[in-house]
Amino acid sequence: MLTALCLSIVTTLSSPAPALDVPAEPAGGLKRGAFFGARIRSVEEEARKRLRLDAGTGIAIEQVIPGSTAEAARFQAGDVLVALDGVKITGVGEFVRMIGGRKAGDGVTIDLRRGDAARKEKVTLKGRPLETSDAFEVIYGAVPSRAGRLRTILTRPKGAGKHPALFLIQGVGLFSVDNPIGPLASYKTIADDFTRHGYVTLRVDKPGCGDSEGGPARDVDFDTELDGYRQALRMLKARSDVDAEKVFLFGHSMGGVMAPLLASEVPVQGIVVYGTIARTWTEYMLENSRRQLELANTDPSAIDRQLRDDAALLTYLYAEKLSPREIVARHPRLRSLLEQTITEDRYFVDRSLTFFRQLADKNLGAAWESFTGHALAIWGKADFVSHDDDHALIARIVNRGHPGHGTFLALDGIDHGFNKAASRPESFQRGQSRQPGEFNPAILEVCRDWISVHSRQ
């Protein structure tokens, strides 16, 4: 089947963290998004059989975070959550999506199994903790977009004056970058590091994620999400504490697709991309499918058959823009592949087909060709989600029009999610088992050094 990882970080709802104070009032005029607060995983098959759960039903709590909704509701490690407001929980991603659309103060009913006993708990959801720091200022705000107001999290050094700025644009996943922990902590780590070194940083939550209006998040299309980043970038450049001539974008994964499209409209000094693509979406999908099938030790003959079907399906979905039902009617042999790939006739990797169709129509070569600033394309050698060819291509395109402005760097010992890994197979196996990784700080020094040089120009 088509690869399902698709330029994202493998995530759980959250990972262990110290207790945090939850604010009584929302910040920036937006109601606080809900925060369940537990590390969760799929239910093991042995436990599923013992509890007589349908295949794919339920999630298990591994650890409860102090100060969270889960702690207040007295959930425990080992609890298996099976339904929320009467709707079956079919996996970790589904539960994240179900909670993600709720706000602080909302009430929900959760059906669970504790041991062999069935329980039903009425829960009032708590809000996400606010980010704080003694070393710099953290400012919560909002920016208007076509989807509604979006939550912004801005960090700035203490004291007066103008500063260079870094706008971090996240990957394709539907998660909040506000107070991220666990696998998502990398974004906050990068933002905090740059702020301590004198930069203003900005993150913005996608429509329907965290405190942001709009959504449901998975129905938001590519152009609507891009507009949120566009408005946030304009707001950042207009701030009195930001040097508008020294603004940089950091695009991770799908954020690296958004970055050159933004810069073609709102000029910036430089762009750093990591783990992204520059070729067409269909080229990427086919190449990524082959790579991950090989990492899974699939027989070469089976890979060949798979890629032929993938190529046909991609053509029908993105070039001819046929609906899944139309494809099955015309090409019945693709029914099984479609059922593995597309849910509810309109979602791929929990994003709408419209999102990916708009992405497939983007000319990324033209976007990079029009960019007049400096670009650093970084690829981690343990990244099994992206390819070094795309990053080398970015540097070639930028240098073609502006010699010396494009740089390609292959970084040892780091995977797609900025974690330490010796190789692609190691990272792939960890991803398959959903084991947490350890952040590799090498990315910080590389980005900081490069941006420092170009912020002085």
C-alpha positions in Angstrom: 0.0 0.0 0.0 1.0 3.7 -0.2 3.2 4.8 2.6 1.3 6.1 5.5 4.0 8.1 7.3 4.2 10.8 4.7 6.3 13.6 6.0 5.2 13.6 9.6 6.5 12.8 13.0 5.3 9.6 14.6 3.4 10.8 17.7 1.7 9.7 20.8 -0.8 12.0 22.6 1.9 13.0 25.0 4.9 11.7 26.9 5.9 11.9 30.6 6.6 15.4 31.8 6.7 17.3 35.1 3.6 18.7 36.6 2.6 22.0 35.1 0.2 24.7 36.2 -2.8 25.0 33.9 -4.0 28.7 33.5 -7.4 29.6 34.8 -8.0 32.0 31.8 -7.1 31.5 28.2 -4.5 33.8 26.6 -4.7 35.9 23.4 -8.5 35.9 23.2 -8.8 32.3 22.3 -10.3 29.6 24.5 -7.7 27.1 25.6 -7.5 23.7 23.8 -8.1 20.5 25.8 -5.2 18.6 27.3 -5.8 15.0 28.2 -2.3 14.3 29.4 -1.2 10.7 29.2 1.3 8.6 27.2 -0.9 6.2 25.2 -0.3 3.2 22.9 -2.2 0.6 21.0 -3.7 -2.3 22.9 -1.6 -5.5 22.7 -3.3 -8.4 21.0 -3.3 -10.6 24.1 -5.0 -7.9 26.1 -7.5 -7.3 23.3 -8.5 -10.9 23.3 -8.9 -11.1 27.0 -11.1 -8.0 27.1 -13.0 -9.2 24.0 -12.4 -6.0 22.1 -13.0 -5.7 18.4 -9.9 -5.5 16.2 -8.5 -2.0 16.3 -10.6 -0.9 19.2 -9.2 0.8 22.3 -6.0 2.4 23.4 -3.9 1.8 26.6 -2.6 4.3 29.0 1.1 3.9 29.7 1.7 6.8 32.0 -0.4 9.7 33.4 1.1 13.3 33.5 0.8 15.1 36.8 -1.5 18.1 36.6 -3.4 16.8 33.6 -7.0 15.9 32.9 -6.1 12.2 33.1 -4.7 12.7 36.6 -7.7 14.7 37.8 -10.0 12.0 36.5 -7.9 9.4 38.3 -7.0 7.4 35.2 -4.2 4.8 35.8 -1.5 3.2 33.8 -3.0 0.0 32.3 -6.4 1.5 31.7 -7.8 0.7 28.3 -10.0 3.5 26.8 -12.6 2.0 24.4 -15.1 4.9 23.6 -15.5 8.6 23.9 -19.0 10.0 24.1 -20.2 6.6 22.8 -17.9 6.6 19.8 -15.4 3.8 19.6 -11.8 4.7 19.9 -10.1 3.0 17.0 -6.5 3.9 17.7 -4.0 6.4 19.1 -4.4 8.8 16.1 -8.2 8.7 16.4 -8.2 9.5 20.1 -5.8 12.4 19.5 -8.1 13.7 16.8 -11.2 13.3 19.0 -9.7 15.2 21.9 -8.0 17.7 19.7 -11.3 19.3 18.7 -12.3 19.9 22.3 -11.8 23.0 24.5 -11.0 23.4 28.2 -14.1 23.0 30.3 -15.8 20.6 27.8 -17.3 17.5 29.4 -16.9 14.1 27.9 -17.8 10.5 28.9 -15.1 7.9 28.5 -15.8 4.1 28.5 -12.8 2.1 29.7 -11.6 -1.2 31.1 -9.6 -1.4 34.3 -8.5 -5.0 34.6 -11.5 -7.0 33.6 -14.1 -4.4 34.9 -15.9 -2.1 32.6 -16.2 1.5 33.8 -17.7 4.8 32.6 -16.2 8.1 33.6 -17.6 11.6 33.1 -14.6 13.9 32.7 -14.2 17.7 32.5 -11.3 18.5 30.2 -8.5 20.8 31.5 -6.7 23.2 29.3 -3.1 23.0 28.0 -0.5 24.5 30.3 1.0 27.7 29.1 4.7 27.8 28.2 6.8 29.9 30.5 10.5 30.8 30.9 12.7 32.7 33.3 15.2 33.3 30.5 13.0 35.0 28.0 9.5 36.2 27.3 6.7 33.9 26.0 3.9 35.8 24.4 0.6 34.2 23.5 -1.5 35.8 20.7 -3.6 35.2 17.7 -3.5 36.1 14.0 -6.6 36.2 11.7 -6.7 33.9 8.7 -9.2 32.6 6.2 -10.0 29.8 8.7 -10.4 32.1 11.6 -8.1 33.2 14.4 -5.0 31.0 14.9 -3.0 30.7 18.1 0.5 32.1 17.9 3.3 31.4 20.4 6.1 34.0 20.2 9.3 34.0 22.3 11.6 37.0 22.5 14.7 37.9 24.4 14.2 40.2 27.4 15.0 43.9 26.8 14.4 46.5 24.2 15.6 46.6 20.6 15.1 44.8 17.3 16.1 41.2 16.9 16.4 38.7 14.0 13.5 36.3 13.9 12.9 32.6 13.2 9.5 31.3 12.1 9.2 27.5 12.7 6.7 25.7 10.4 5.8 22.2 11.4 5.2 19.0 9.6 1.9 17.6 8.2 0.6 16.1 11.4 -2.5 17.5 13.1 -1.1 18.3 16.5 -0.6 21.4 18.6 2.9 23.0 18.7 1.8 24.9 21.9 3.6 23.5 24.9 4.8 20.4 23.0 6.3 17.5 24.9 7.4 14.0 24.0 8.1 13.4 20.3 7.0 17.0 19.5 9.3 18.6 22.0 11.9 19.2 19.2 10.1 22.3 17.9 10.0 23.9 21.4 13.7 22.9 21.9 14.7 24.7 18.7 12.6 27.8 19.5 14.0 28.0 23.0 17.6 27.6 21.9 17.3 30.4 19.3 15.6 32.7 21.7 18.4 32.3 24.2 20.8 33.3 21.4 19.0 36.5 20.7 16.2 35.6 18.2 12.5 36.2 18.3 10.8 33.0 17.4 7.2 32.2 16.2 5.1 29.2 16.0 1.4 29.0 14.9 -1.1 26.3 15.4 -3.0 25.0 12.4 -6.7 25.6 12.0 -8.6 23.2 14.4 -5.5 22.4 16.4 -4.8 23.6 20.0 -6.5 26.9 20.6 -6.9 27.8 16.9 -10.3 28.3 15.3 -11.3 26.5 12.1 -11.5 22.9 11.4 -12.2 20.0 11.9 -8.4 20.0 11.4 -8.3 17.1 9.0 -10.8 18.8 6.6 -8.5 21.9 6.3 -7.0 22.1 2.8 -3.4 23.0 1.9 -4.1 26.5 0.7 -6.1 27.3 3.9 -3.2 26.1 6.1 -0.7 28.0 4.0 -2.8 31.2 4.5 -2.4 30.9 8.2 1.4 30.8 7.9 1.2 33.7 5.4 -0.7 35.9 7.8 1.6 34.9 10.7 4.7 35.7 8.7 3.3 39.2 7.9 2.5 39.8 11.5 6.0 38.7 12.6 7.7 41.1 10.1 5.6 44.0 11.2 6.5 43.7 14.9 8.5 46.6 16.4 10.9 44.2 18.1 11.7 42.3 14.9 14.3 43.3 12.3 12.2 42.8 9.2 15.3 42.4 7.0 16.5 39.5 9.1 13.6 37.1 9.2 14.3 33.4 8.6 12.0 30.4 8.0 12.6 26.9 9.4 10.5 24.4 7.5 10.4 20.8 8.8 9.0 18.1 6.6 5.8 19.5 5.1 6.8 22.8 6.5 9.7 22.7 4.1 7.1 22.6 1.3 5.3 25.6 2.8 8.4 27.7 3.3 9.4 28.5 -0.4 5.7 29.1 -1.3 5.5 31.6 1.5 8.8 33.3 0.6 7.6 33.8 -3.0 4.9 36.2 -1.5 6.5 37.5 1.6 10.3 38.0 1.2 12.6 36.6 3.9 16.4 36.7 4.4 16.8 33.0 4.4 15.1 29.5 4.6 16.3 26.4 6.4 14.5 23.2 5.4 14.9 19.8 7.0 13.5 16.4 5.8 11.4 17.8 3.0 10.7 17.5 -0.7 11.4 19.5 -3.8 10.2 17.2 -6.5 6.5 16.6 -7.4 4.3 15.0 -4.8 3.7 11.9 -7.0 7.5 11.4 -7.5 8.0 11.7 -3.8 5.2 9.2 -3.0 6.5 6.5 -5.3 10.2 6.9 -4.2 9.1 6.9 -0.6 7.0 3.8 -1.0 9.9 1.9 -2.6 12.3 3.0 0.2 10.1 2.0 3.0 9.1 -1.3 1.4 12.8 -2.1 1.0 13.4 -1.2 4.7 10.6 -3.6 5.6 12.5 -6.4 3.7 9.7 -6.8 1.1 10.5 -9.1 -1.8 11.6 -7.2 -4.9 8.9 -8.7 -7.1 6.3 -7.6 -4.6 7.7 -4.1 -4.6 7.5 -4.0 -8.4 3.8 -5.0 -8.3 3.1 -2.6 -5.5 4.7 0.4 -7.2 2.8 -0.2 -10.4 -0.5 -0.1 -8.5 0.7 2.9 -6.5 1.6 4.8 -9.8 -1.9 4.1 -11.2 -3.7 5.1 -8.1 -1.7 8.4 -7.7 -2.5 9.3 -11.3 -6.2 8.7 -10.8 -6.3 10.5 -7.5 -4.1 13.5 -8.1 -3.8 14.0 -11.9 -7.3 13.0 -13.0 -8.8 13.9 -9.6 -11.2 10.9 -9.6 -13.0 10.1 -6.4 -12.2 6.7 -4.7 -15.6 5.4 -5.8 -15.0 6.4 -9.4 -11.6 4.7 -9.3 -13.1 1.4 -8.0 -15.9 1.5 -10.5 -13.4 1.9 -13.4 -10.5 -0.1 -12.0 -11.8 -2.8 -9.5 -8.3 -4.3 -9.0 -7.4 -1.2 -7.0 -10.2 -1.6 -4.5 -8.0 -3.3 -1.9 -5.2 -0.7 -2.2 -7.8 2.1 -1.9 -9.2 0.5 1.2 -5.8 0.4 2.8 -5.0 3.9 1.7 -8.1 6.1 1.8 -10.6 6.3 4.7 -14.2 7.5 4.5 -13.7 8.0 0.8 -11.8 11.3 1.4 -8.9 11.1 3.9 -5.3 10.0 3.4 -3.0 9.9 6.5 -5.9 11.7 8.3 -5.7 14.7 6.0 -8.3 15.4 3.3 -7.7 14.4 -0.3 -8.2 18.1 -1.2 -5.1 18.9 0.9 -3.0 16.5 -1.1 -4.5 17.4 -4.5 -3.7 21.0 -3.9 -0.2 20.0 -2.8 0.2 17.8 -6.0 -0.6 20.9 -8.1 2.2 23.0 -6.5 5.2 23.8 -8.6 8.0 23.6 -6.0 10.7 24.1 -8.6 9.1 27.4 -9.5 8.9 28.5 -5.9 12.6 27.8 -5.2 13.5 29.3 -8.6 11.9 32.6 -7.5 13.6 32.7 -4.1 16.3 35.4 -4.0 17.6 34.8 -0.5 19.8 32.2 1.0 18.7 28.5 1.5 20.1 25.7 3.6 18.7 22.3 2.8 19.5 19.7 5.6 19.0 16.0 5.3 19.6 13.6 8.1 21.3 10.5 7.0 19.0 8.3 9.2 15.9 9.9 7.7 13.8 7.2 6.0 10.9 9.6 5.2 12.8 11.9 2.9 15.6 11.7 0.4 18.9 13.5 0.0 18.2 14.0 -3.7 15.4 16.5 -2.9 17.7 18.6 -0.6 20.5 18.6 -3.1 18.0 19.7 -5.8 16.9 22.7 -3.7 20.5 23.9 -3.5 21.0 23.4 -7.2 17.9 25.4 -8.1 18.7 28.3 -5.8 22.3 28.4 -7.0 21.2 28.3 -10.6 19.7 31.7 -10.3 21.8 33.1 -7.4 25.2 31.4 -7.3 26.4 30.7 -3.7 23.0 31.2 -2.2 22.1 27.5 -1.9 23.7 25.0 0.5 23.0 21.3 0.9 24.1 19.5 4.0 23.8 15.8 4.9 24.0 15.4 8.7 25.2 12.2 10.3 23.4 10.5 13.1 19.9 12.1 12.9 16.5 11.0 11.7 13.4 12.7 10.4 12.2 13.7 13.9 15.6 15.2 14.9 16.4 12.2 17.0 19.7 10.4 17.3 20.0 7.3 15.0 22.9 5.6 13.3 21.1 4.6 10.1 17.8 4.5 8.3 17.1 0.9 9.2 17.6 1.8 12.9 15.2 4.7 12.7 12.7 2.7 10.7 12.6 -0.1 13.2 12.1 2.4 16.1 9.3 4.0 14.1 7.6 0.7 13.6 7.8 -0.1 17.3 6.9 3.5 18.2 9.8 3.8 20.6 10.7 7.3 21.7 13.9 8.8 20.4 16.6 11.1 21.9 16.9 14.6 20.4 20.1 15.3 18.5 21.4 18.8 19.4 23.6 18.8 16.3 20.7 20.4 14.4 20.7 23.4 16.7 24.4 24.3 16.1 24.2 23.8 12.4 21.2 26.0 12.0 22.3 28.6 14.4 25.8 28.9 12.8 24.3 29.2 9.3 21.6 31.7 10.2 24.1 33.8 12.3 26.3 34.2 9.2 23.4 35.3 7.0 21.7 37.5 9.6 24.9 39.7 9.6 24.7 40.3 5.8 
